[in-house]
């Protein structure tokens, strides 16, 4: 019995080193924030809805392992903090320099994109909802005798972030949404409204800004 308890404890520690899974569509609770993420996979034949990507979302105090799924907006409840998108880690906490990108049943290993490492930090306040963006993987046309090339970037444009917010609102209104997910989205209604207002203000600010000639 003691061995089993010790094994469970070790597995829990190793899981924490890799990063814990955030609460998927966790209900709004005092003291928690949430993020919205999505994915877009583009192949030479067009956009695909079959695939998966993973990154870590890390702060000085927290470490989460995030899944990005195409055509799926994920609402993830997390502890409030200032985070960065970061490479995934091994069970012993070591950074994995190459990320896995799964496209149409095949798994590719690609260098972690520097553009993502250079992104500004993401501040997640308590009771607020932050649309992070849509992670895009683009599989370029494969030349004979050469390895596949995949370009990964985060689309954090205003339109992409608005799309994430509107997707969650659609889940609230869609009668086909699973009841537990719909109930969760309703608890975030005020946070969704505030996030849309912030995006609108950001867009208006950009329109007012005119670079000097």
Backbone as a printed PyTorch tensor [residue, N CA C, xyz], in Angstrom:
tensor([[[  0.8240,  -1.1980,   0.0000],
         [  0.0000,   0.0000,   0.0000],
         [  0.8650,   1.2580,   0.0000]],

        [[  1.9270,   1.2200,   0.8160],
         [  2.8220,   2.3790,   0.8750],
         [  3.5020,   2.6120,  -0.4720]],

        [[  3.8560,   1.4970,  -1.1470],
         [  4.4910,   1.6310,  -2.4560],
         [  3.5490,   2.2960,  -3.4550]],

        [[  2.2720,   1.9290,  -3.3910],
         [  1.2900,   2.5170,  -4.3010],
         [  1.1530,   4.0050,  -4.0360]],

        [[  1.0820,   4.3660,  -2.7490],
         [  0.9690,   5.7820,  -2.3810],
         [  2.1950,   6.5530,  -2.8540]],

        [[  3.3760,   5.9540,  -2.6740],
         [  4.6160,   6.6110,  -3.1090],
         [  4.6480,   6.7870,  -4.6220]],

        [[  4.1730,   5.7430,  -5.3470],
         [  4.1450,   5.8140,  -6.8050],
         [  3.2080,   6.9160,  -7.2780]],

        [[  2.0350,   7.0070,  -6.6600],
         [  1.0750,   8.0570,  -7.0200],
         [  1.6600,   9.4330,  -6.7540]],

        [[  2.3630,   9.5750,  -5.6190],
         [  2.9840,  10.8600,  -5.2800],
         [  4.0470,  11.2380,  -6.2970]],

        [[  4.8550,  10.2570,  -6.7150],
         [  5.9040,  10.5230,  -7.7100],
         [  5.3020,  10.9380,  -9.0470]],

        [[  4.2380,  10.2430,  -9.4560],
         [  3.5840,  10.5820, -10.7190],
         [  2.9920,  11.9830, -10.6740]],

        [[  2.4570,  12.3650,  -9.5170],
         [  1.8910,  13.7090,  -9.3710],
         [  2.9670,  14.7700,  -9.4870]],

        [[  4.1340,  14.4940,  -8.8840],
         [  5.2480,  15.4420,  -8.9480],
         [  5.7360,  15.5930, -10.3830]],

        [[  5.8650,  14.4620, -11.0940],
         [  6.3220,  14.5060, -12.4810],
         [  5.3320,  15.2500, -13.3690]],

        [[  4.0440,  15.0380, -13.1120],
         [  3.0240,  15.7480, -13.8910],
         [  3.1260,  17.2450, -13.6650]],

        [[  3.4140,  17.6320, -12.4130],
         [  3.5790,  19.0490, -12.1130],
         [  4.7800,  19.6480, -12.8010]],

        [[  5.8380,  18.8550, -12.9820],
         [  7.0300,  19.3420, -13.6840],
         [  6.7230,  19.6270, -15.1500]],

        [[  5.8990,  18.7980, -15.7560],
         [  5.5310,  19.0050, -17.1620],
         [  4.5660,  20.1730, -17.3070]],

        [[  3.7170,  20.3490, -16.3140],
         [  2.6560,  21.3480, -16.3700],
         [  1.3110,  20.6770, -16.1640]],

        [[  0.4580,  21.2870, -15.3670],
         [ -0.8590,  20.7200, -15.0940],
         [ -1.8520,  21.1490, -16.1750]],

        [[ -2.9080,  20.3690, -16.3240],
         [ -3.9590,  20.7110, -17.2760],
         [ -4.9170,  21.7070, -16.6150]],

        [[ -5.1830,  22.8390, -17.2580],
         [ -6.1520,  23.7800, -16.6920],
         [ -7.5620,  23.2140, -16.7790]],

        [[ -8.4770,  23.8220, -16.0340],
         [ -9.8640,  23.3540, -16.0220],
         [-10.5390,  23.7320, -17.3380]],

        [[-10.8390,  22.7380, -18.1550],
         [-11.4680,  22.9620, -19.4610],
         [-12.9190,  23.3720, -19.2540]],

        [[-13.2510,  24.5730, -19.6860],
         [-14.5660,  25.1540, -19.4590],
         [-14.9660,  25.0750, -17.9820]],

        [[-13.9760,  25.3890, -17.1230],
         [-14.2820,  25.4800, -15.7000],
         [-15.1610,  26.6890, -15.4240]],

        [[-16.0770,  26.5580, -14.5000],
         [-16.9930,  27.6580, -14.1890],
         [-16.2480,  28.8110, -13.5250]],

        [[-16.7670,  30.0190, -13.7440],
         [-16.1730,  31.2070, -13.1400],
         [-16.2780,  31.1160, -11.6210]],

        [[-15.1720,  31.3720, -10.9580],
         [-15.1280,  31.3770,  -9.4980],
         [-14.2980,  32.5590,  -9.0370]],

        [[-14.6460,  33.0950,  -7.8870],
         [-13.9110,  34.2230,  -7.3310],
         [-12.4520,  33.8270,  -7.1370]],

        [[-11.5490,  34.6440,  -7.6500],
         [-10.1260,  34.3620,  -7.4920],
         [ -9.4980,  33.6530,  -8.6710]],

        [[-10.3040,  33.2790,  -9.6760],
         [ -9.7680,  32.6170, -10.8680],
         [ -9.9760,  33.4920, -12.1010]],

        [[ -9.0720,  33.3530, -13.0640],
         [ -9.2390,  33.9700, -14.3700],
         [ -9.3760,  32.8750, -15.4100]],

        [[ -9.4270,  33.2730, -16.6820],
         [ -9.5350,  32.2760, -17.7520],
         [ -8.9290,  32.8330, -19.0340]],

        [[ -8.5100,  31.9240, -19.8980],
         [ -8.0000,  32.2990, -21.2160],
         [ -8.7960,  31.5570, -22.2850]],

        [[ -8.7760,  32.1180, -23.4920],
         [ -9.3750,  31.4660, -24.6490],
         [ -8.2870,  31.2100, -25.6740]],

        [[ -8.2230,  29.9910, -26.1870],
         [ -7.2490,  29.6480, -27.2250],
         [ -7.9380,  28.8270, -28.3080]],

        [[ -7.3730,  28.8780, -29.4930],
         [ -7.8650,  28.0820, -30.6060],
         [ -6.7070,  27.6880, -31.5030]],

        [[ -6.9990,  26.9560, -32.5550],
         [ -5.9510,  26.5190, -33.4800],
         [ -6.4670,  26.5680, -34.9100]],

        [[ -5.5140,  26.7090, -35.8160],
         [ -5.8240,  26.6940, -37.2430],
         [ -4.7270,  25.8920, -37.9410]],

        [[ -5.1050,  24.8660, -38.6820],
         [ -4.1350,  24.0330, -39.3910],
         [ -4.3890,  24.1420, -40.8880]],

        [[ -3.3660,  24.5690, -41.6120],
         [ -3.4910,  24.7890, -43.0510],
         [ -2.5260,  23.8570, -43.7840]],

        [[ -3.0520,  23.0910, -44.7130],
         [ -2.2500,  22.1740, -45.5210],
         [ -2.2960,  22.6340, -46.9830]],

        [[ -1.4780,  22.0370, -47.8400],
         [ -1.5520,  22.3980, -49.2630],
         [ -2.9340,  22.1600, -49.8710]],

        [[ -3.7310,  21.2920, -49.2300],
         [ -5.0740,  21.0000, -49.7320],
         [ -6.1520,  21.8670, -49.1030]],

        [[ -5.7440,  22.7770, -48.2100],
         [ -6.7170,  23.6300, -47.5420],
         [ -6.6620,  23.4640, -46.0340]],

        [[ -7.6430,  24.0340, -45.3600],
         [ -7.6700,  23.9940, -43.8980],
         [ -8.1610,  22.6340, -43.4140]],

        [[ -7.5260,  22.1320, -42.3550],
         [ -7.8750,  20.8190, -41.7960],
         [ -8.3850,  20.9860, -40.3720]],

        [[ -9.3580,  20.1630, -40.0140],
         [ -9.8630,  20.1860, -38.6390],
         [ -9.3810,  18.9800, -37.8430]],

        [[ -8.3680,  18.2770, -38.3640],
         [ -7.8140,  17.1040, -37.6780],
         [ -6.3690,  17.4070, -37.3050]],

        [[ -6.1200,  17.5790, -36.0270],
         [ -4.7580,  17.8740, -35.5960],
         [ -4.7080,  18.2960, -34.1430]],

        [[ -3.5030,  18.5860, -33.6800],
         [ -3.3010,  18.9640, -32.2740],
         [ -1.9250,  19.5940, -32.1160]],

        [[ -1.8590,  20.6310, -31.2830],
         [ -0.5870,  21.2330, -30.8900],
         [ -0.6220,  21.4900, -29.3950]],

        [[  0.5570,  21.5010, -28.7840],
         [  0.6500,  21.7650, -27.3530],
         [  1.7650,  22.7580, -27.0660]],

        [[  1.5110,  23.6270, -26.1080],
         [  2.5210,  24.5290, -25.5630],
         [  2.2760,  24.6560, -24.0680]],

        [[  3.2640,  25.1920, -23.3790],
         [  3.0670,  25.5130, -21.9730],
         [  2.6780,  26.9740, -21.8280]],

        [[  1.9500,  27.2630, -20.7700],
         [  1.5600,  28.6250, -20.4020],
         [  2.0930,  28.8180, -18.9940]],

        [[  3.1800,  29.5880, -18.8670],
         [  3.9340,  29.5980, -17.6120],
         [  4.0910,  30.9940, -17.0300]],

        [[  4.0870,  31.0310, -15.6930],
         [  4.4290,  32.2300, -14.9340],
         [  5.5060,  31.8350, -13.9340]],

        [[  5.8820,  32.7560, -13.0770],
         [  6.8630,  32.4250, -12.0380],
         [  6.2930,  31.4480, -11.0230]],

        [[  4.9620,  31.3850, -10.9380],
         [  4.3210,  30.5650,  -9.9060],
         [  3.5330,  29.3810, -10.4440]],

        [[  3.1210,  29.4510, -11.7030],
         [  2.2480,  28.4220, -12.2620],
         [  2.8120,  27.8880, -13.5730]],

        [[  2.4170,  26.6710, -13.8840],
         [  2.8470,  26.0440, -15.1330],
         [  1.7120,  25.1670, -15.6560]],

        [[  1.1540,  25.5580, -16.8040],
         [  0.0490,  24.8160, -17.4020],
         [  0.4670,  24.2590, -18.7630]],

        [[ -0.0870,  23.1190, -19.0940],
         [  0.1310,  22.5040, -20.4070],
         [ -1.1500,  22.6940, -21.2150]],

        [[ -1.0370,  23.4220, -22.3260],
         [ -2.2050,  23.8530, -23.0860],
         [ -2.3180,  23.0790, -24.3940]],

        [[ -3.5250,  22.6170, -24.6930],
         [ -3.8000,  21.9740, -25.9750],
         [ -4.5060,  22.9500, -26.9090]],

        [[ -4.0260,  22.9880, -28.1500],
         [ -4.6410,  23.8120, -29.1850],
         [ -5.2480,  22.8740, -30.2200]],

        [[ -6.5690,  22.9500, -30.3850],
         [ -7.2700,  22.0490, -31.2990],
         [ -7.9690,  22.8500, -32.3910]],

        [[ -7.8230,  22.4380, -33.6510],
         [ -8.4240,  23.1970, -34.7510],
         [ -9.9440,  23.2190, -34.6760]],

        [[-10.4840,  24.3840, -35.0470],
         [-11.9330,  24.5970, -35.0690],
         [-12.5650,  24.3390, -33.7050]],

        [[-11.8050,  24.5650, -32.6530],
         [-12.3100,  24.3820, -31.2900],
         [-11.7750,  25.5060, -30.4080]],

        [[-12.6800,  26.2870, -29.8490],
         [-12.2890,  27.3200, -28.8920],
         [-12.3030,  26.7190, -27.4970]],

        [[-11.1690,  26.7870, -26.8220],
         [-11.0500,  26.2310, -25.4740],
         [-11.0420,  27.3580, -24.4500]],

        [[-11.9610,  27.2970, -23.5100],
         [-11.9680,  28.2000, -22.3620],
         [-11.2900,  27.4660, -21.2190]],

        [[-10.1940,  28.0230, -20.7250],
         [ -9.3740,  27.3420, -19.7250],
         [ -9.2680,  28.2080, -18.4750]],

        [[ -9.7870,  27.6960, -17.3760],
         [ -9.7370,  28.4430, -16.1140],
         [ -8.3880,  28.2230, -15.4460]],

        [[ -7.7400,  29.3260, -15.0630],
         [ -6.4020,  29.2410, -14.4770],
         [ -6.2620,  30.2290, -13.3200]],

        [[ -5.1480,  30.1030, -12.6130],
         [ -4.8260,  31.0500, -11.5470],
         [ -4.4300,  32.3910, -12.1610]],

        [[ -4.8550,  33.5090, -11.5620],
         [ -4.4350,  34.8050, -12.0910],
         [ -2.9350,  35.0080, -11.9400]],

        [[ -2.3020,  35.5310, -12.9790],
         [ -0.8550,  35.7630, -12.9420],
         [ -0.4490,  36.3850, -14.2810]],

        [[  0.8380,  36.5940, -14.4540],
         [  1.3830,  37.0830, -15.7200],
         [  2.1290,  35.9270, -16.3760]],

        [[  1.6970,  35.5380, -17.5700],
         [  2.1780,  34.3110, -18.2100],
         [  2.8870,  34.5940, -19.5300]],

        [[  3.6090,  33.5630, -19.9770],
         [  4.1860,  33.5340, -21.3150],
         [  3.9030,  32.1720, -21.9440]],

        [[  3.7510,  32.1630, -23.2710],
         [  3.7060,  30.8890, -23.9890],
         [  5.1230,  30.3540, -24.0640]],

        [[  5.2730,  29.0680, -23.7720],
         [  6.6030,  28.4910, -23.5970],
         [  6.6040,  27.0730, -24.1480]],

        [[  7.7800,  26.5330, -24.4870],
         [  7.8290,  25.1400, -24.9490],
         [  7.3400,  24.1720, -23.8690]],

        [[  6.8630,  23.0210, -24.3060],
         [  6.4810,  21.9770, -23.3590],
         [  7.7250,  21.4340, -22.6590]],

        [[  7.4970,  20.6700, -21.6060],
         [  8.6020,  20.1370, -20.8050],
         [  8.4920,  18.6220, -20.6870]],

        [[  9.6200,  17.9940, -20.3950],
         [  9.6510,  16.5550, -20.1410],
         [  9.0870,  16.2910, -18.7460]],

        [[  8.8350,  15.0180, -18.3970],
         [  8.3570,  14.7180, -17.0490],
         [  9.2880,  15.2020, -15.9410]],

        [[ 10.5420,  15.4770, -16.2740],
         [ 11.4860,  15.9620, -15.2690],
         [ 11.6660,  17.4760, -15.3310]],

        [[ 10.8360,  18.1480, -16.1270],
         [ 10.8530,  19.5990, -16.1630],
         [ 11.7930,  20.2220, -17.1670]],

        [[ 12.4660,  19.4090, -17.9600],
         [ 13.4050,  19.9580, -18.9400],
         [ 12.6420,  20.4700, -20.1670]],

        [[ 13.0840,  21.6300, -20.6680],
         [ 12.4140,  22.2410, -21.8200],
         [ 12.6330,  21.4050, -23.0800]],

        [[ 11.5620,  21.1910, -23.8420],
         [ 11.6410,  20.4920, -25.1250],
         [ 11.7840,  21.5370, -26.2350]],

        [[ 12.9430,  21.5400, -26.8820],
         [ 13.2360,  22.5690, -27.8900],
         [ 12.3690,  22.4320, -29.1340]],

        [[ 11.8880,  21.2270, -29.3920],
         [ 11.0550,  20.9980, -30.5770],
         [  9.6340,  20.6590, -30.1360]],

        [[  8.6780,  21.2310, -30.8100],
         [  7.2800,  20.9800, -30.4620],
         [  6.6650,  19.9730, -31.4300]],

        [[  5.6620,  19.2590, -30.9360],
         [  4.9490,  18.2850, -31.7610],
         [  3.7460,  18.9610, -32.4090]],

        [[  3.6090,  18.7250, -33.6850],
         [  2.4550,  19.2220, -34.4330],
         [  1.8100,  18.0330, -35.1310]],

        [[  0.5880,  17.7320, -34.7810],
         [ -0.1150,  16.6030, -35.3890],
         [ -1.0820,  17.1280, -36.4480]],

        [[ -0.9240,  16.6310, -37.6650],
         [ -1.7590,  17.0710, -38.7820],
         [ -2.2690,  15.8500, -39.5390]],

        [[ -3.5770,  15.7030, -39.5870],
         [ -4.2030,  14.6080, -40.3510],
         [ -3.5860,  13.2470, -40.0320]],

        [[ -3.3850,  12.9750, -38.7470],
         [ -2.9010,  11.6700, -38.3230],
         [ -1.3950,  11.5070, -38.3120]],

        [[ -0.6500,  12.4760, -38.8090],
         [  0.8140,  12.4110, -38.8010],
         [  1.3670,  13.4140, -37.7980]],

        [[  2.4560,  13.0190, -37.1210],
         [  3.0730,  13.8850, -36.1210],
         [  4.4160,  14.3890, -36.6250]],

        [[  4.6040,  15.6880, -36.5520],
         [  5.8470,  16.3270, -36.9800],
         [  6.5100,  16.9760, -35.7650]],

        [[  7.8430,  17.0190, -35.7920],
         [  8.6010,  17.7300, -34.7600],
         [  9.2360,  18.9550, -35.4040]],

        [[  8.8970,  20.1310, -34.8920],
         [  9.4010,  21.3740, -35.4830],
         [ 10.0100,  22.2410, -34.3880]],

        [[ 10.9720,  23.1020, -34.7370],
         [ 11.5390,  24.0030, -33.7330],
         [ 10.4580,  24.9040, -33.1450]],

        [[ 10.5600,  25.1590, -31.8520],
         [  9.5880,  26.0550, -31.2290],
         [  9.7440,  27.4460, -31.8510]],

        [[  8.6520,  28.0580, -32.2840],
         [  8.7510,  29.3340, -33.0080],
         [  9.2760,  30.4790, -32.1400]],

        [[ 10.2990,  31.1460, -32.6240],
         [ 10.8690,  32.2780, -31.8890],
         [  9.8790,  33.4260, -31.7690]],

        [[  9.0280,  33.5700, -32.7850],
         [  8.0470,  34.6560, -32.7430],
         [  7.1270,  34.5330, -31.5370]],

        [[  6.8540,  33.2980, -31.1170],
         [  6.0070,  33.0790, -29.9460],
         [  6.7730,  33.4220, -28.6720]],

        [[  8.0490,  33.0570, -28.6240],
         [  8.8630,  33.3840, -27.4520],
         [  8.9900,  34.8890, -27.2560]],

        [[  8.9060,  35.6480, -28.3370],
         [  9.0850,  37.1020, -28.2630],
         [  7.7960,  37.8570, -27.9780]],

        [[  6.6950,  37.1420, -27.8490],
         [  5.4270,  37.8080, -27.5780],
         [  5.4430,  38.4750, -26.2060]],

        [[  4.6570,  39.5230, -26.0800],
         [  4.5250,  40.1970, -24.7890],
         [  3.9030,  39.2300, -23.7780]],

        [[  4.1260,  39.4560, -22.4830],
         [  3.4890,  38.6100, -21.4700],
         [  1.9650,  38.7840, -21.4900]],

        [[  1.2710,  37.7610, -21.0400],
         [ -0.1900,  37.7810, -20.9710],
         [ -0.6110,  37.9230, -19.5090]],

        [[ -1.2460,  39.0300, -19.1980],
         [ -1.7140,  39.2380, -17.8200],
         [ -3.1420,  38.7260, -17.6970]],

        [[ -3.3400,  37.7910, -16.7770],
         [ -4.6600,  37.2090, -16.5440],
         [ -5.1260,  37.6340, -15.1560]],

        [[ -5.9800,  38.6630, -15.0530],
         [ -6.4710,  39.1050, -13.7480],
         [ -7.5580,  38.1620, -13.2270]],

        [[ -7.8310,  38.1970, -11.9290],
         [ -8.9220,  37.3810, -11.3860],
         [-10.2680,  37.8290, -11.9470]],

        [[-11.1290,  36.8670, -12.1850],
         [-12.5040,  37.0400, -12.6940],
         [-12.5520,  37.5970, -14.1220]],

        [[-11.4020,  37.7550, -14.7740],
         [-11.3770,  38.2680, -16.1450],
         [-11.1100,  37.1310, -17.1290]],

        [[-11.4360,  37.3990, -18.3970],
         [-11.2460,  36.4090, -19.4520],
         [-10.3660,  37.0300, -20.5370]],

        [[ -9.2760,  36.3520, -20.8710],
         [ -8.3170,  36.8800, -21.8360],
         [ -8.2600,  36.0040, -23.0860]],

        [[ -8.6840,  36.5170, -24.2490],
         [ -8.4920,  35.7620, -25.4910],
         [ -7.0350,  35.8710, -25.9290]],

        [[ -6.3190,  34.7600, -25.9070],
         [ -4.8870,  34.7610, -26.2260],
         [ -4.6610,  34.8390, -27.7310]],

        [[ -5.3570,  34.0130, -28.4870],
         [ -5.2010,  34.0090, -29.9330],
         [ -5.3660,  32.6140, -30.5110]],

        [[ -5.1580,  32.5190, -31.8150],
         [ -5.3030,  31.2540, -32.5430],
         [ -3.9280,  30.8060, -33.0170]],

        [[ -3.4990,  29.6350, -32.5530],
         [ -2.1960,  29.0980, -32.9470],
         [ -2.3320,  28.4600, -34.3290]],

        [[ -1.5230,  28.9380, -35.2530],
         [ -1.6310,  28.4840, -36.6440],
         [ -0.4170,  27.6610, -37.0490]],

        [[ -0.6700,  26.4950, -37.6320],
         [  0.3850,  25.6570, -38.2130],
         [  0.1150,  25.5370, -39.7060]],

        [[  1.1060,  25.8930, -40.5000],
         [  0.9490,  25.8580, -41.9550],
         [  1.9430,  24.8540, -42.5480]],

        [[  1.4080,  23.7800, -43.1260],
         [  2.2350,  22.7760, -43.7950],
         [  2.4540,  23.2150, -45.2390]],

        [[  3.7090,  23.5240, -45.5770],
         [  4.0200,  23.9880, -46.9230],
         [  4.0300,  22.8160, -47.9040]],

        [[  3.8370,  23.0890, -49.1940],
         [  3.8920,  22.0060, -50.1920],
         [  5.1940,  21.2160, -50.0680]],

        [[  5.0770,  19.8970, -50.0410],
         [  6.2420,  19.0330, -49.8190],
         [  6.9380,  18.7520, -51.1460]],

        [[  8.2190,  19.0930, -51.1880],
         [  9.0090,  18.8240, -52.3860],
         [  9.6030,  17.4230, -52.3080]],

        [[  9.6870,  16.7780, -53.4370],
         [ 10.1880,  15.4010, -53.4810],
         [ 11.6220,  15.3400, -52.9430]],

        [[ 11.8410,  14.3870, -52.0310],
         [ 13.1730,  14.1840, -51.4740],
         [ 13.5290,  15.1270, -50.3430]],

        [[ 12.6040,  16.0020, -49.9540],
         [ 12.8860,  16.9450, -48.8720],
         [ 11.9180,  16.7380, -47.7140]],

        [[ 12.3520,  17.1790, -46.5390],
         [ 11.5150,  17.0420, -45.3590],
         [ 10.3860,  18.0750, -45.3740]],

        [[  9.2610,  17.7210, -44.7600],
         [  8.1560,  18.6830, -44.6850],
         [  8.5730,  19.9220, -43.8900]],

        [[  8.0560,  21.0600, -44.2960],
         [  8.2990,  22.3150, -43.5910],
         [  6.9790,  22.8140, -43.0220]],

        [[  6.9890,  23.0940, -41.7140],
         [  5.7900,  23.5800, -41.0450],
         [  6.1130,  24.9030, -40.3660]],

        [[  5.3260,  25.9010, -40.6500],
         [  5.4830,  27.2100, -40.0260],
         [  4.4100,  27.3830, -38.9560]],

        [[  4.8360,  27.7790, -37.7580],
         [  3.9110,  27.9500, -36.6380],
         [  3.9640,  29.3940, -36.1570]],

        [[  2.8060,  29.9790, -35.9580],
         [  2.7360,  31.3420, -35.4290],
         [  1.4570,  31.5010, -34.6210]],

        [[  1.4050,  32.5430, -33.8050],
         [  0.1880,  32.8530, -33.0600],
         [ -0.5060,  34.0290, -33.7320]],

        [[ -1.7300,  33.8130, -34.1550],
         [ -2.5450,  34.8960, -34.6970],
         [ -3.2630,  35.5580, -33.5220]],

        [[ -2.7140,  36.6810, -33.0760],
         [ -3.3250,  37.3960, -31.9560],
         [ -3.9260,  38.7200, -32.4210]],

        [[ -4.3260,  38.7660, -33.6850],
         [ -4.9800,  39.9550, -34.2220],
         [ -6.3100,  40.1860, -33.5110]],

        [[ -6.8140,  41.4000, -33.6230],
         [ -8.0990,  41.7230, -33.0040],
         [ -9.1950,  40.8190, -33.5530]],

        [[ -9.1910,  40.5770, -34.8540],
         [-10.2310,  39.7370, -35.4590],
         [-10.1580,  38.3010, -34.9540]],

        [[ -8.9460,  37.7760, -34.7620],
         [ -8.7930,  36.4050, -34.2600],
         [ -9.2810,  36.2980, -32.8230]],

        [[ -8.9330,  37.2820, -32.0110],
         [ -9.3640,  37.2390, -30.6110],
         [-10.8670,  37.4510, -30.4830]],

        [[-11.4220,  38.3050, -31.3500],
         [-12.8730,  38.4900, -31.3350],
         [-13.5730,  37.1910, -31.7440]],

        [[-13.0030,  36.4850, -32.6990],
         [-13.5890,  35.2160, -33.1380],
         [-13.6770,  34.2250, -31.9770]],

        [[-12.6620,  34.1950, -31.1230],
         [-12.6840,  33.3030, -29.9610],
         [-13.8160,  33.6820, -29.0110]],

        [[-13.9570,  34.9720, -28.7400],
         [-15.0220,  35.4300, -27.8450],
         [-16.3970,  35.1110, -28.4250]],

        [[-16.5720,  35.3760, -29.7120],
         [-17.8680,  35.1160, -30.3470],
         [-18.1860,  33.6240, -30.3820]],

        [[-17.1470,  32.7980, -30.4750],
         [-17.3590,  31.3510, -30.4690],
         [-17.9420,  30.8820, -29.1380]],

        [[-17.4410,  31.4570, -28.0440],
         [-17.9660,  31.0870, -26.7230],
         [-19.4020,  31.5790, -26.5670]],

        [[-19.6810,  32.7780, -27.0620],
         [-21.0500,  33.2940, -27.0010],
         [-21.9890,  32.3930, -27.8080]],

        [[-21.5200,  31.9120, -28.9540],
         [-22.3290,  30.9900, -29.7630],
         [-22.6480,  29.7120, -28.9880]],

        [[-21.6860,  29.2460, -28.1950],
         [-21.9300,  28.0430, -27.3930],
         [-23.0450,  28.2850, -26.3790]],

        [[-23.1230,  29.5150, -25.8620],
         [-24.1950,  29.8460, -24.9270],
         [-25.5650,  29.7200, -25.5860]],

        [[-25.6380,  30.1200, -26.8490],
         [-26.9190,  30.1940, -27.5470],
         [-27.2950,  28.9010, -28.2700]],

        [[-26.3180,  28.0390, -28.5180],
         [-26.5590,  26.8310, -29.3110],
         [-27.1830,  25.7300, -28.4470]],

        [[-28.3960,  25.2730, -28.7740],
         [-29.0320,  24.2200, -27.9710],
         [-28.3030,  22.8820, -28.0460]],

        [[-27.4140,  22.7110, -29.0390],
         [-26.6780,  21.4570, -29.1720],
         [-25.4220,  21.4150, -28.2980]],

        [[-25.0710,  22.5350, -27.6850],
         [-23.9050,  22.5640, -26.7990],
         [-24.1450,  21.6730, -25.5880]],

        [[-23.1230,  20.9410, -25.1770],
         [-23.2540,  20.0870, -23.9950],
         [-23.6690,  20.9390, -22.7970]],

        [[-24.6210,  20.4530, -21.9890],
         [-25.1480,  21.2610, -20.8830],
         [-24.0780,  21.7770, -19.9270]],

        [[-23.0780,  20.9410, -19.5970],
         [-22.0570,  21.3900, -18.6510],
         [-21.2130,  22.5210, -19.2290]],

        [[-20.9470,  22.4700, -20.5450],
         [-20.1770,  23.5390, -21.1820],
         [-21.0190,  24.8060, -21.2910]],

        [[-22.2760,  24.6620, -21.6700],
         [-23.1490,  25.8340, -21.7760],
         [-23.3090,  26.5110, -20.4110]],

        [[-23.4880,  25.7130, -19.3730],
         [-23.6230,  26.2810, -18.0300],
         [-22.3650,  27.0380, -17.6230]],

        [[-21.2090,  26.5010, -18.0030],
         [-19.9490,  27.1620, -17.6660],
         [-19.8240,  28.4940, -18.3970]],

        [[-20.1500,  28.5130, -19.6890],
         [-20.0250,  29.7600, -20.4500],
         [-20.9270,  30.8510, -19.8880]],

        [[-22.0790,  30.4650, -19.3710],
         [-23.0050,  31.4520, -18.8040],
         [-22.3890,  32.1320, -17.5860]],

        [[-21.6150,  31.3870, -16.7990],
         [-20.9920,  31.9870, -15.6120],
         [-19.9280,  33.0190, -15.9860]],

        [[-19.4590,  32.9790, -17.2370],
         [-18.4380,  33.9240, -17.7010],
         [-19.0460,  35.0560, -18.5280]],

        [[-20.3620,  35.2290, -18.4920],
         [-21.0290,  36.2160, -19.3470],
         [-20.4780,  37.6250, -19.1480]],

        [[-20.3730,  38.0620, -17.9150],
         [-19.8730,  39.4150, -17.6440],
         [-18.4300,  39.5700, -18.1320]],

        [[-17.6090,  38.5580, -17.9000],
         [-16.2140,  38.6160, -18.3430],
         [-16.1290,  38.6670, -19.8650]],

        [[-17.0250,  37.9500, -20.5520],
         [-17.0590,  37.9870, -22.0150],
         [-17.4090,  39.3860, -22.5150]],

        [[-18.4090,  40.0020, -21.8920],
         [-18.8120,  41.3550, -22.2870],
         [-17.6660,  42.3390, -22.0910]],

        [[-16.9860,  42.2320, -20.9580],
         [-15.8720,  43.1380, -20.6790],
         [-14.7300,  42.9350, -21.6730]],

        [[-14.4720,  41.6850, -22.0340],
         [-13.4000,  41.3960, -22.9900],
         [-13.7260,  41.9740, -24.3660]],

        [[-14.9860,  41.8870, -24.7790],
         [-15.3930,  42.4650, -26.0610],
         [-15.2440,  43.9850, -26.0560]],

        [[-15.5760,  44.6110, -24.9350],
         [-15.4380,  46.0650, -24.8170],
         [-13.9680,  46.4660, -24.9050]],

        [[-13.0990,  45.6940, -24.2560],
         [-11.6670,  46.0040, -24.3120],
         [-11.1340,  45.8720, -25.7430]],

        [[-11.5870,  44.8360, -26.4440],
         [-11.1550,  44.6550, -27.8340],
         [-11.6260,  45.8050, -28.7160]],

        [[-12.8610,  46.2410, -28.4870],
         [-13.3900,  47.3510, -29.2670],
         [-12.5730,  48.6190, -29.0230]],

        [[-12.2090,  48.8610, -27.7590],
         [-11.3850,  50.0140, -27.4410],
         [-10.0130,  49.9250, -28.0850]],

        [[ -9.4590,  48.7180, -28.1060],
         [ -8.1540,  48.5070, -28.7360],
         [ -8.2180,  48.7890, -30.2360]],

        [[ -9.3130,  48.3610, -30.8570],
         [ -9.4710,  48.5700, -32.2940],
         [ -9.6430,  50.0530, -32.6120]],

        [[-10.4140,  50.7530, -31.7920],
         [-10.6220,  52.1860, -32.0070],
         [ -9.3270,  52.9600, -31.8160]],

        [[ -8.5180,  52.5250, -30.8600],
         [ -7.2320,  53.1800, -30.6240],
         [ -6.3280,  53.0420, -31.8420]],

        [[ -6.3410,  51.8780, -32.4640],
         [ -5.5250,  51.6650, -33.6610],
         [ -6.0030,  52.5310, -34.8200]],

        [[ -7.3140,  52.7120, -34.9130],
         [ -7.8570,  53.5370, -35.9920],
         [ -7.4600,  55.0020, -35.8190]],

        [[ -7.4060,  55.4520, -34.5600],
         [ -7.0440,  56.8490, -34.3020],
         [ -5.5660,  57.1130, -34.5340]],

        [[ -4.7620,  56.0580, -34.3910],
         [ -3.3160,  56.2410, -34.5290],
         [ -2.9370,  56.3720, -35.9940]],

        [[ -2.2440,  57.4410, -36.3130],
         [ -1.7800,  57.6600, -37.6810],
         [ -0.2740,  57.8610, -37.6500]],

        [[  0.4910,  56.9180, -38.1790],
         [  1.9460,  57.0530, -38.1590],
         [  2.4050,  58.2690, -38.9430]],

        [[  3.4450,  58.9320, -38.4270],
         [  3.9780,  60.1120, -39.0940],
         [  4.6700,  59.7630, -40.3900]],

        [[  4.6140,  60.6760, -41.3220],
         [  5.2440,  60.4310, -42.6200],
         [  6.6960,  60.8860, -42.6010]]])
